[in-house]
Amino acid sequence: MSVAKIVEIKSSSEKSFEHAVKTGIKRASKTLDDIRGAWVAEQEVVVENGEIKEYRVLLRVTFILKD
């Protein structure tokens, strides 16, 4: 039997929400082993002078705890 843990991380990108998700998962995988899934809890954008400057996502990342 395995036990999973869920952590929240926030990631950003100047390109897109999708890129922010990929960046967040890639970074999380450097620290967390056995990531099994993630879901986007929130999305937001930073706007300057009427233009989107940054896409941000709050991710909930699920990983399996080691025995």
N, CA, C, O and CB atoms as a CASP TS submission, in Angstrom:
PFRMAT TS
TARGET T0000
AUTHOR 0000-0000-0000
METHOD Language model
MODEL 1
PARENT N/A
ATOM      1  N   MET     1       0.846  -1.172   0.000  1.00  0.00           N
ATOM      2  CA  MET     1       0.000   0.000   0.000  1.00  0.00           C
ATOM      3  C   MET     1       0.894   1.239   0.000  1.00  0.00           C
ATOM      4  O   MET     1       1.917   1.273   0.685  1.00  0.00           O
ATOM      5  CB  MET     1      -0.964  -0.004   1.222  1.00  0.00           C
ATOM      6  N   SER     2       0.512   2.236  -0.756  1.00  0.00           N
ATOM      7  CA  SER     2       1.297   3.464  -0.801  1.00  0.00           C
ATOM      8  C   SER     2       0.488   4.626  -0.228  1.00  0.00           C
ATOM      9  O   SER     2      -0.741   4.602  -0.183  1.00  0.00           O
ATOM     10  CB  SER     2       1.740   3.775  -2.246  1.00  0.00           C
ATOM     11  N   VAL     3       1.225   5.633   0.204  1.00  0.00           N
ATOM     12  CA  VAL     3       0.618   6.840   0.752  1.00  0.00           C
ATOM     13  C   VAL     3       1.112   8.017  -0.081  1.00  0.00           C
ATOM     14  O   VAL     3       2.307   8.148  -0.347  1.00  0.00           O
ATOM     15  CB  VAL     3       0.968   7.026   2.279  1.00  0.00           C
ATOM     16  N   ALA     4       0.177   8.866  -0.485  1.00  0.00           N
ATOM     17  CA  ALA     4       0.526  10.017  -1.310  1.00  0.00           C
ATOM     18  C   ALA     4       0.415  11.295  -0.490  1.00  0.00           C
ATOM     19  O   ALA     4      -0.324  11.366   0.492  1.00  0.00           O
ATOM     20  CB  ALA     4      -0.379  10.093  -2.557  1.00  0.00           C
ATOM     21  N   LYS     5       1.159  12.289  -0.916  1.00  0.00           N
ATOM     22  CA  LYS     5       1.104  13.613  -0.305  1.00  0.00           C
ATOM     23  C   LYS     5       0.827  14.624  -1.413  1.00  0.00           C
ATOM     24  O   LYS     5       1.221  14.427  -2.563  1.00  0.00           O
ATOM     25  CB  LYS     5       2.437  13.954   0.460  1.00  0.00           C
ATOM     26  N   ILE     6       0.147  15.701  -1.052  1.00  0.00           N
ATOM     27  CA  ILE     6      -0.146  16.766  -2.009  1.00  0.00           C
ATOM     28  C   ILE     6       0.494  18.055  -1.507  1.00  0.00           C
ATOM     29  O   ILE     6       0.309  18.446  -0.355  1.00  0.00           O
ATOM     30  CB  ILE     6      -1.690  16.946  -2.207  1.00  0.00           C
ATOM     31  N   VAL     7       1.244  18.706  -2.382  1.00  0.00           N
ATOM     32  CA  VAL     7       1.845  19.999  -2.051  1.00  0.00           C
ATOM     33  C   VAL     7       1.364  21.035  -3.059  1.00  0.00           C
ATOM     34  O   VAL     7       1.016  20.698  -4.191  1.00  0.00           O
ATOM     35  CB  VAL     7       3.406  19.912  -2.042  1.00  0.00           C
ATOM     36  N   GLU     8       1.347  22.281  -2.646  1.00  0.00           N
ATOM     37  CA  GLU     8       0.989  23.375  -3.546  1.00  0.00           C
ATOM     38  C   GLU     8       2.250  24.118  -3.956  1.00  0.00           C
ATOM     39  O   GLU     8       3.109  24.425  -3.129  1.00  0.00           O
ATOM     40  CB  GLU     8      -0.024  24.342  -2.876  1.00  0.00           C
ATOM     41  N   ILE     9       2.345  24.400  -5.252  1.00  0.00           N
ATOM     42  CA  ILE     9       3.442  25.213  -5.752  1.00  0.00           C
ATOM     43  C   ILE     9       2.857  26.262  -6.701  1.00  0.00           C
ATOM     44  O   ILE     9       1.807  26.056  -7.310  1.00  0.00           O
ATOM     45  CB  ILE     9       4.526  24.331  -6.471  1.00  0.00           C
ATOM     46  N   LYS    10       3.550  27.368  -6.808  1.00  0.00           N
ATOM     47  CA  LYS    10       3.132  28.414  -7.731  1.00  0.00           C
ATOM     48  C   LYS    10       4.229  28.553  -8.773  1.00  0.00           C
ATOM     49  O   LYS    10       5.416  28.590  -8.446  1.00  0.00           O
ATOM     50  CB  LYS    10       2.861  29.778  -6.990  1.00  0.00           C
ATOM     51  N   SER    11       3.817  28.629 -10.026  1.00  0.00           N
ATOM     52  CA  SER    11       4.757  28.710 -11.134  1.00  0.00           C
ATOM     53  C   SER    11       4.307  29.809 -12.089  1.00  0.00           C
ATOM     54  O   SER    11       3.119  30.123 -12.173  1.00  0.00           O
ATOM     55  CB  SER    11       4.871  27.349 -11.871  1.00  0.00           C
ATOM     56  N   SER    12       5.264  30.387 -12.805  1.00  0.00           N
ATOM     57  CA  SER    12       4.919  31.457 -13.739  1.00  0.00           C
ATOM     58  C   SER    12       5.663  31.305 -15.055  1.00  0.00           C
ATOM     59  O   SER    12       6.673  30.608 -15.147  1.00  0.00           O
ATOM     60  CB  SER    12       5.223  32.817 -13.124  1.00  0.00           C
ATOM     61  N   SER    13       5.137  31.975 -16.065  1.00  0.00           N
ATOM     62  CA  SER    13       5.732  31.960 -17.396  1.00  0.00           C
ATOM     63  C   SER    13       5.331  33.236 -18.126  1.00  0.00           C
ATOM     64  O   SER    13       4.242  33.767 -17.909  1.00  0.00           O
ATOM     65  CB  SER    13       5.291  30.696 -18.195  1.00  0.00           C
ATOM     66  N   GLU    14       6.192  33.713 -18.970  1.00  0.00           N
ATOM     67  CA  GLU    14       5.853  34.848 -19.827  1.00  0.00           C
ATOM     68  C   GLU    14       5.154  34.392 -21.099  1.00  0.00           C
ATOM     69  O   GLU    14       4.656  35.220 -21.862  1.00  0.00           O
ATOM     70  CB  GLU    14       7.108  35.642 -20.179  1.00  0.00           C
ATOM     71  N   LYS    15       5.109  33.054 -21.342  1.00  0.00           N
ATOM     72  CA  LYS    15       4.553  32.515 -22.587  1.00  0.00           C
ATOM     73  C   LYS    15       3.072  32.156 -22.501  1.00  0.00           C
ATOM     74  O   LYS    15       2.266  32.641 -23.295  1.00  0.00           O
ATOM     75  CB  LYS    15       5.325  31.301 -22.991  1.00  0.00           C
ATOM     76  N   SER    16       2.707  31.291 -21.522  1.00  0.00           N
ATOM     77  CA  SER    16       1.334  30.784 -21.458  1.00  0.00           C
ATOM     78  C   SER    16       1.084  30.059 -20.145  1.00  0.00           C
ATOM     79  O   SER    16       2.014  29.773 -19.391  1.00  0.00           O
ATOM     80  CB  SER    16       1.050  29.847 -22.638  1.00  0.00           C
ATOM     81  N   PHE    17      -0.203  29.761 -19.879  1.00  0.00           N
ATOM     82  CA  PHE    17      -0.538  28.951 -18.717  1.00  0.00           C
ATOM     83  C   PHE    17       0.072  27.556 -18.858  1.00  0.00           C
ATOM     84  O   PHE    17       0.621  27.012 -17.899  1.00  0.00           O
ATOM     85  CB  PHE    17      -2.069  28.859 -18.543  1.00  0.00           C
ATOM     86  N   GLU    18      -0.026  26.988 -20.046  1.00  0.00           N
ATOM     87  CA  GLU    18       0.521  25.649 -20.276  1.00  0.00           C
ATOM     88  C   GLU    18       2.018  25.612 -19.981  1.00  0.00           C
ATOM     89  O   GLU    18       2.506  24.665 -19.364  1.00  0.00           O
ATOM     90  CB  GLU    18       0.259  25.203 -21.723  1.00  0.00           C
ATOM     91  N   HIS    19       2.735  26.622 -20.412  1.00  0.00           N
ATOM     92  CA  HIS    19       4.175  26.682 -20.151  1.00  0.00           C
ATOM     93  C   HIS    19       4.447  26.833 -18.653  1.00  0.00           C
ATOM     94  O   HIS    19       5.414  26.265 -18.146  1.00  0.00           O
ATOM     95  CB  HIS    19       4.817  27.850 -20.929  1.00  0.00           C
ATOM     96  N   ALA    20       3.617  27.582 -17.946  1.00  0.00           N
ATOM     97  CA  ALA    20       3.769  27.733 -16.496  1.00  0.00           C
ATOM     98  C   ALA    20       3.576  26.383 -15.796  1.00  0.00           C
ATOM     99  O   ALA    20       4.299  26.069 -14.850  1.00  0.00           O
ATOM    100  CB  ALA    20       2.756  28.773 -15.949  1.00  0.00           C
ATOM    101  N   VAL    21       2.609  25.586 -16.252  1.00  0.00           N
ATOM    102  CA  VAL    21       2.395  24.255 -15.679  1.00  0.00           C
ATOM    103  C   VAL    21       3.611  23.373 -15.928  1.00  0.00           C
ATOM    104  O   VAL    21       4.115  22.734 -15.005  1.00  0.00           O
ATOM    105  CB  VAL    21       1.127  23.601 -16.273  1.00  0.00           C
ATOM    106  N   LYS    22       4.082  23.337 -17.167  1.00  0.00           N
ATOM    107  CA  LYS    22       5.244  22.501 -17.502  1.00  0.00           C
ATOM    108  C   LYS    22       6.470  22.912 -16.703  1.00  0.00           C
ATOM    109  O   LYS    22       7.219  22.059 -16.228  1.00  0.00           O
ATOM    110  CB  LYS    22       5.550  22.585 -18.999  1.00  0.00           C
ATOM    111  N   THR    23       6.676  24.209 -16.554  1.00  0.00           N
ATOM    112  CA  THR    23       7.814  24.718 -15.789  1.00  0.00           C
ATOM    113  C   THR    23       7.706  24.310 -14.320  1.00  0.00           C
ATOM    114  O   THR    23       8.694  23.901 -13.711  1.00  0.00           O
ATOM    115  CB  THR    23       7.901  26.249 -15.910  1.00  0.00           C
ATOM    116  N   GLY    24       6.514  24.422 -13.761  1.00  0.00           N
ATOM    117  CA  GLY    24       6.302  24.046 -12.369  1.00  0.00           C
ATOM    118  C   GLY    24       6.548  22.573 -12.114  1.00  0.00           C
ATOM    119  O   GLY    24       7.193  22.212 -11.130  1.00  0.00           O
ATOM    120  N   ILE    25       6.039  21.717 -12.991  1.00  0.00           N
ATOM    121  CA  ILE    25       6.236  20.270 -12.829  1.00  0.00           C
ATOM    122  C   ILE    25       7.705  19.901 -12.992  1.00  0.00           C
ATOM    123  O   ILE    25       8.231  19.083 -12.238  1.00  0.00           O
ATOM    124  CB  ILE    25       5.382  19.490 -13.845  1.00  0.00           C
ATOM    125  N   LYS    26       8.355  20.497 -13.963  1.00  0.00           N
ATOM    126  CA  LYS    26       9.786  20.214 -14.190  1.00  0.00           C
ATOM    127  C   LYS    26      10.603  20.591 -12.960  1.00  0.00           C
ATOM    128  O   LYS    26      11.476  19.836 -12.531  1.00  0.00           O
ATOM    129  CB  LYS    26      10.310  20.982 -15.434  1.00  0.00           C
ATOM    130  N   ARG    27      10.319  21.755 -12.398  1.00  0.00           N
ATOM    131  CA  ARG    27      11.054  22.197 -11.207  1.00  0.00           C
ATOM    132  C   ARG    27      10.727  21.327 -10.008  1.00  0.00           C
ATOM    133  O   ARG    27      11.631  20.953  -9.259  1.00  0.00           O
ATOM    134  CB  ARG    27      10.735  23.659 -10.891  1.00  0.00           C
ATOM    135  N   ALA    28       9.457  20.993  -9.805  1.00  0.00           N
ATOM    136  CA  ALA    28       9.056  20.161  -8.667  1.00  0.00           C
ATOM    137  C   ALA    28       9.716  18.786  -8.733  1.00  0.00           C
ATOM    138  O   ALA    28      10.056  18.215  -7.697  1.00  0.00           O
ATOM    139  CB  ALA    28       7.529  20.009  -8.627  1.00  0.00           C
ATOM    140  N   SER    29       9.899  18.256  -9.928  1.00  0.00           N
ATOM    141  CA  SER    29      10.487  16.918 -10.072  1.00  0.00           C
ATOM    142  C   SER    29      11.965  16.886  -9.681  1.00  0.00           C
ATOM    143  O   SER    29      12.524  15.807  -9.488  1.00  0.00           O
ATOM    144  CB  SER    29      10.331  16.435 -11.506  1.00  0.00           C
ATOM    145  N   LYS    30      12.601  18.047  -9.563  1.00  0.00           N
ATOM    146  CA  LYS    30      13.989  18.082  -9.085  1.00  0.00           C
ATOM    147  C   LYS    30      14.058  17.805  -7.587  1.00  0.00           C
ATOM    148  O   LYS    30      15.081  17.335  -7.089  1.00  0.00           O
ATOM    149  CB  LYS    30      14.632  19.444  -9.398  1.00  0.00           C
ATOM    150  N   THR    31      12.980  18.094  -6.870  1.00  0.00           N
ATOM    151  CA  THR    31      12.951  17.940  -5.416  1.00  0.00           C
ATOM    152  C   THR    31      12.067  16.785  -4.970  1.00  0.00           C
ATOM    153  O   THR    31      12.384  16.108  -3.993  1.00  0.00           O
ATOM    154  CB  THR    31      12.472  19.219  -4.771  1.00  0.00           C
ATOM    155  N   LEU    32      10.966  16.551  -5.672  1.00  0.00           N
ATOM    156  CA  LEU    32      10.003  15.525  -5.283  1.00  0.00           C
ATOM    157  C   LEU    32      10.165  14.287  -6.160  1.00  0.00           C
ATOM    158  O   LEU    32      10.218  14.383  -7.387  1.00  0.00           O
ATOM    159  CB  LEU    32       8.563  16.067  -5.381  1.00  0.00           C
ATOM    160  N   ASP    33      10.242  13.133  -5.522  1.00  0.00           N
ATOM    161  CA  ASP    33      10.320  11.871  -6.256  1.00  0.00           C
ATOM    162  C   ASP    33       8.926  11.292  -6.448  1.00  0.00           C
ATOM    163  O   ASP    33       8.028  11.519  -5.637  1.00  0.00           O
ATOM    164  CB  ASP    33      11.223  10.862  -5.518  1.00  0.00           C
ATOM    165  N   ASP    34       8.761  10.556  -7.512  1.00  0.00           N
ATOM    166  CA  ASP    34       7.551   9.783  -7.776  1.00  0.00           C
ATOM    167  C   ASP    34       6.287  10.644  -7.872  1.00  0.00           C
ATOM    168  O   ASP    34       5.258  10.316  -7.282  1.00  0.00           O
ATOM    169  CB  ASP    34       7.371   8.750  -6.698  1.00  0.00           C
ATOM    170  N   ILE    35       6.377  11.754  -8.623  1.00  0.00           N
ATOM    171  CA  ILE    35       5.201  12.583  -8.869  1.00  0.00           C
ATOM    172  C   ILE    35       4.220  11.777  -9.706  1.00  0.00           C
ATOM    173  O   ILE    35       4.594  11.185 -10.719  1.00  0.00           O
ATOM    174  CB  ILE    35       5.584  13.923  -9.583  1.00  0.00           C
ATOM    175  N   ARG    36       2.955  11.758  -9.275  1.00  0.00           N
ATOM    176  CA  ARG    36       1.941  10.965  -9.953  1.00  0.00           C
ATOM    177  C   ARG    36       0.913  11.799 -10.686  1.00  0.00           C
ATOM    178  O   ARG    36       0.238  11.299 -11.586  1.00  0.00           O
ATOM    179  CB  ARG    36       1.252  10.091  -8.973  1.00  0.00           C
ATOM    180  N   GLY    37       0.782  13.064 -10.318  1.00  0.00           N
ATOM    181  CA  GLY    37      -0.213  13.897 -10.980  1.00  0.00           C
ATOM    182  C   GLY    37      -0.209  15.303 -10.416  1.00  0.00           C
ATOM    183  O   GLY    37       0.439  15.592  -9.410  1.00  0.00           O
ATOM    184  N   ALA    38      -0.944  16.164 -11.087  1.00  0.00           N
ATOM    185  CA  ALA    38      -1.078  17.549 -10.625  1.00  0.00           C
ATOM    186  C   ALA    38      -2.347  18.121 -11.213  1.00  0.00           C
ATOM    187  O   ALA    38      -2.806  17.677 -12.266  1.00  0.00           O
ATOM    188  CB  ALA    38       0.161  18.414 -11.024  1.00  0.00           C
ATOM    189  N   TRP    39      -2.910  19.095 -10.544  1.00  0.00           N
ATOM    190  CA  TRP    39      -4.041  19.811 -11.105  1.00  0.00           C
ATOM    191  C   TRP    39      -3.875  21.295 -10.834  1.00  0.00           C
ATOM    192  O   TRP    39      -3.254  21.702  -9.852  1.00  0.00           O
ATOM    193  CB  TRP    39      -5.372  19.291 -10.523  1.00  0.00           C
ATOM    194  N   VAL    40      -4.433  22.081 -11.710  1.00  0.00           N
ATOM    195  CA  VAL    40      -4.354  23.533 -11.598  1.00  0.00           C
ATOM    196  C   VAL    40      -5.472  23.992 -10.664  1.00  0.00           C
ATOM    197  O   VAL    40      -6.653  23.814 -10.962  1.00  0.00           O
ATOM    198  CB  VAL    40      -4.465  24.227 -13.007  1.00  0.00           C
ATOM    199  N   ALA    41      -5.090  24.581  -9.535  1.00  0.00           N
ATOM    200  CA  ALA    41      -6.061  25.064  -8.566  1.00  0.00           C
ATOM    201  C   ALA    41      -6.501  26.488  -8.899  1.00  0.00           C
ATOM    202  O   ALA    41      -7.661  26.851  -8.702  1.00  0.00           O
ATOM    203  CB  ALA    41      -5.476  25.005  -7.154  1.00  0.00           C
ATOM    204  N   GLU    42      -5.557  27.295  -9.409  1.00  0.00           N
ATOM    205  CA  GLU    42      -5.861  28.690  -9.741  1.00  0.00           C
ATOM    206  C   GLU    42      -5.014  29.121 -10.925  1.00  0.00           C
ATOM    207  O   GLU    42      -3.930  28.590 -11.166  1.00  0.00           O
ATOM    208  CB  GLU    42      -5.613  29.624  -8.524  1.00  0.00           C
ATOM    209  N   GLN    43      -5.534  30.096 -11.656  1.00  0.00           N
ATOM    210  CA  GLN    43      -4.795  30.742 -12.737  1.00  0.00           C
ATOM    211  C   GLN    43      -4.925  32.246 -12.549  1.00  0.00           C
ATOM    212  O   GLN    43      -5.969  32.734 -12.115  1.00  0.00           O
ATOM    213  CB  GLN    43      -5.322  30.293 -14.149  1.00  0.00           C
ATOM    214  N   GLU    44      -3.874  32.977 -12.875  1.00  0.00           N
ATOM    215  CA  GLU    44      -3.942  34.434 -12.831  1.00  0.00           C
ATOM    216  C   GLU    44      -2.953  35.008 -13.834  1.00  0.00           C
ATOM    217  O   GLU    44      -2.025  34.327 -14.269  1.00  0.00           O
ATOM    218  CB  GLU    44      -3.649  34.966 -11.403  1.00  0.00           C
ATOM    219  N   VAL    45      -3.158  36.233 -14.185  1.00  0.00           N
ATOM    220  CA  VAL    45      -2.220  36.925 -15.070  1.00  0.00           C
ATOM    221  C   VAL    45      -1.796  38.230 -14.421  1.00  0.00           C
ATOM    222  O   VAL    45      -2.532  38.834 -13.641  1.00  0.00           O
ATOM    223  CB  VAL    45      -2.850  37.186 -16.467  1.00  0.00           C
ATOM    224  N   VAL    46      -0.580  38.645 -14.768  1.00  0.00           N
ATOM    225  CA  VAL    46      -0.073  39.956 -14.365  1.00  0.00           C
ATOM    226  C   VAL    46      -0.208  40.856 -15.585  1.00  0.00           C
ATOM    227  O   VAL    46       0.279  40.525 -16.665  1.00  0.00           O
ATOM    228  CB  VAL    46       1.431  39.885 -13.846  1.00  0.00           C
ATOM    229  N   VAL    47      -0.868  41.989 -15.410  1.00  0.00           N
ATOM    230  CA  VAL    47      -1.122  42.904 -16.521  1.00  0.00           C
ATOM    231  C   VAL    47      -0.393  44.216 -16.268  1.00  0.00           C
ATOM    232  O   VAL    47      -0.469  44.785 -15.179  1.00  0.00           O
ATOM    233  CB  VAL    47      -2.647  43.148 -16.706  1.00  0.00           C
ATOM    234  N   GLU    48       0.309  44.683 -17.285  1.00  0.00           N
ATOM    235  CA  GLU    48       0.970  45.983 -17.236  1.00  0.00           C
ATOM    236  C   GLU    48       0.638  46.742 -18.507  1.00  0.00           C
ATOM    237  O   GLU    48       0.823  46.228 -19.610  1.00  0.00           O
ATOM    238  CB  GLU    48       2.510  45.830 -17.065  1.00  0.00           C
ATOM    239  N   ASN    49       0.154  47.947 -18.356  1.00  0.00           N
ATOM    240  CA  ASN    49      -0.190  48.792 -19.506  1.00  0.00           C
ATOM    241  C   ASN    49      -1.133  48.091 -20.491  1.00  0.00           C
ATOM    242  O   ASN    49      -0.998  48.231 -21.706  1.00  0.00           O
ATOM    243  CB  ASN    49       1.079  49.217 -20.233  1.00  0.00           C
ATOM    244  N   GLY    50      -2.085  47.339 -19.943  1.00  0.00           N
ATOM    245  CA  GLY    50      -3.075  46.679 -20.776  1.00  0.00           C
ATOM    246  C   GLY    50      -2.594  45.420 -21.478  1.00  0.00           C
ATOM    247  O   GLY    50      -3.314  44.867 -22.309  1.00  0.00           O
ATOM    248  N   GLU    51      -1.394  44.958 -21.163  1.00  0.00           N
ATOM    249  CA  GLU    51      -0.820  43.763 -21.801  1.00  0.00           C
ATOM    250  C   GLU    51      -0.507  42.712 -20.739  1.00  0.00           C
ATOM    251  O   GLU    51      -0.091  43.040 -19.627  1.00  0.00           O
ATOM    252  CB  GLU    51       0.468  44.124 -22.605  1.00  0.00           C
ATOM    253  N   ILE    52      -0.712  41.456 -21.094  1.00  0.00           N
ATOM    254  CA  ILE    52      -0.364  40.365 -20.185  1.00  0.00           C
ATOM    255  C   ILE    52       1.154  40.226 -20.175  1.00  0.00           C
ATOM    256  O   ILE    52       1.785  40.037 -21.215  1.00  0.00           O
ATOM    257  CB  ILE    52      -1.054  39.018 -20.611  1.00  0.00           C
ATOM    258  N   LYS    53       1.725  40.325 -18.977  1.00  0.00           N
ATOM    259  CA  LYS    53       3.181  40.213 -18.826  1.00  0.00           C
ATOM    260  C   LYS    53       3.598  38.851 -18.283  1.00  0.00           C
ATOM    261  O   LYS    53       4.714  38.392 -18.527  1.00  0.00           O
ATOM    262  CB  LYS    53       3.698  41.309 -17.905  1.00  0.00           C
ATOM    263  N   GLU    54       2.683  38.203 -17.536  1.00  0.00           N
ATOM    264  CA  GLU    54       3.054  36.929 -16.925  1.00  0.00           C
ATOM    265  C   GLU    54       1.811  36.102 -16.640  1.00  0.00           C
ATOM    266  O   GLU    54       0.779  36.625 -16.218  1.00  0.00           O
ATOM    267  CB  GLU    54       3.853  37.157 -15.630  1.00  0.00           C
ATOM    268  N   TYR    55       1.930  34.804 -16.878  1.00  0.00           N
ATOM    269  CA  TYR    55       0.884  33.838 -16.572  1.00  0.00           C
ATOM    270  C   TYR    55       1.330  33.081 -15.316  1.00  0.00           C
ATOM    271  O   TYR    55       2.478  32.647 -15.222  1.00  0.00           O
ATOM    272  CB  TYR    55       0.620  32.854 -17.790  1.00  0.00           C
ATOM    273  N   ARG    56       0.421  32.927 -14.363  1.00  0.00           N
ATOM    274  CA  ARG    56       0.753  32.226 -13.124  1.00  0.00           C
ATOM    275  C   ARG    56      -0.266  31.135 -12.845  1.00  0.00           C
ATOM    276  O   ARG    56      -1.457  31.293 -13.113  1.00  0.00           O
ATOM    277  CB  ARG    56       0.818  33.208 -11.944  1.00  0.00           C
ATOM    278  N   VAL    57       0.219  30.026 -12.304  1.00  0.00           N
ATOM    279  CA  VAL    57      -0.660  28.926 -11.910  1.00  0.00           C
ATOM    280  C   VAL    57      -0.306  28.464 -10.504  1.00  0.00           C
ATOM    281  O   VAL    57       0.861  28.446 -10.112  1.00  0.00           O
ATOM    282  CB  VAL    57      -0.555  27.750 -12.909  1.00  0.00           C
ATOM    283  N   LEU    58      -1.331  28.094  -9.761  1.00  0.00           N
ATOM    284  CA  LEU    58      -1.152  27.425  -8.483  1.00  0.00           C
ATOM    285  C   LEU    58      -1.442  25.959  -8.743  1.00  0.00           C
ATOM    286  O   LEU    58      -2.559  25.596  -9.112  1.00  0.00           O
ATOM    287  CB  LEU    58      -2.087  28.027  -7.351  1.00  0.00           C
ATOM    288  N   LEU    59      -0.442  25.120  -8.552  1.00  0.00           N
ATOM    289  CA  LEU    59      -0.565  23.685  -8.823  1.00  0.00           C
ATOM    290  C   LEU    59      -0.633  22.903  -7.518  1.00  0.00           C
ATOM    291  O   LEU    59       0.043  23.230  -6.542  1.00  0.00           O
ATOM    292  CB  LEU    59       0.618  23.189  -9.680  1.00  0.00           C
ATOM    293  N   ARG    60      -1.447  21.884  -7.519  1.00  0.00           N
ATOM    294  CA  ARG    60      -1.443  20.905  -6.436  1.00  0.00           C
ATOM    295  C   ARG    60      -0.817  19.637  -7.010  1.00  0.00           C
ATOM    296  O   ARG    60      -1.374  18.999  -7.904  1.00  0.00           O
ATOM    297  CB  ARG    60      -2.907  20.638  -5.866  1.00  0.00           C
ATOM    298  N   VAL    61       0.333  19.294  -6.486  1.00  0.00           N
ATOM    299  CA  VAL    61       1.147  18.193  -7.021  1.00  0.00           C
ATOM    300  C   VAL    61       1.067  17.005  -6.068  1.00  0.00           C
ATOM    301  O   VAL    61       1.277  17.142  -4.863  1.00  0.00           O
ATOM    302  CB  VAL    61       2.634  18.638  -7.227  1.00  0.00           C
ATOM    303  N   THR    62       0.762  15.839  -6.629  1.00  0.00           N
ATOM    304  CA  THR    62       0.648  14.614  -5.850  1.00  0.00           C
ATOM    305  C   THR    62       1.871  13.735  -6.087  1.00  0.00           C
ATOM    306  O   THR    62       2.265  13.495  -7.228  1.00  0.00           O
ATOM    307  CB  THR    62      -0.646  13.855  -6.209  1.00  0.00           C
ATOM    308  N   PHE    63       2.469  13.254  -4.986  1.00  0.00           N
ATOM    309  CA  PHE    63       3.609  12.348  -5.105  1.00  0.00           C
ATOM    310  C   PHE    63       3.512  11.274  -4.027  1.00  0.00           C
ATOM    311  O   PHE    63       2.848  11.458  -3.007  1.00  0.00           O
ATOM    312  CB  PHE    63       4.951  13.123  -4.990  1.00  0.00           C
ATOM    313  N   ILE    64       4.180  10.155  -4.270  1.00  0.00           N
ATOM    314  CA  ILE    64       4.137   9.013  -3.363  1.00  0.00           C
ATOM    315  C   ILE    64       5.256   9.141  -2.334  1.00  0.00           C
ATOM    316  O   ILE    64       6.405   9.416  -2.680  1.00  0.00           O
ATOM    317  CB  ILE    64       4.261   7.677  -4.146  1.00  0.00           C
ATOM    318  N   LEU    65       4.902   8.935  -1.052  1.00  0.00           N
ATOM    319  CA  LEU    65       5.898   8.986   0.007  1.00  0.00           C
ATOM    320  C   LEU    65       6.708   7.699   0.024  1.00  0.00           C
ATOM    321  O   LEU    65       6.182   6.615  -0.228  1.00  0.00           O
ATOM    322  CB  LEU    65       5.232   9.221   1.369  1.00  0.00           C
ATOM    323  N   LYS    66       7.982   7.832   0.322  1.00  0.00           N
ATOM    324  CA  LYS    66       8.848   6.657   0.422  1.00  0.00           C
ATOM    325  C   LYS    66       8.567   5.926   1.731  1.00  0.00           C
ATOM    326  O   LYS    66       8.185   6.531   2.733  1.00  0.00           O
ATOM    327  CB  LYS    66      10.344   7.062   0.333  1.00  0.00           C
ATOM    328  N   ASP    67       8.770   4.592   1.695  1.00  0.00           N
ATOM    329  CA  ASP    67       8.596   3.781   2.924  1.00  0.00           C
ATOM    330  C   ASP    67       9.709   4.052   3.898  1.00  0.00           C
ATOM    331  O   ASP    67       9.737   3.469   4.982  1.00  0.00           O
ATOM    332  CB  ASP    67       8.549   2.278   2.597  1.00  0.00           C
TER
END
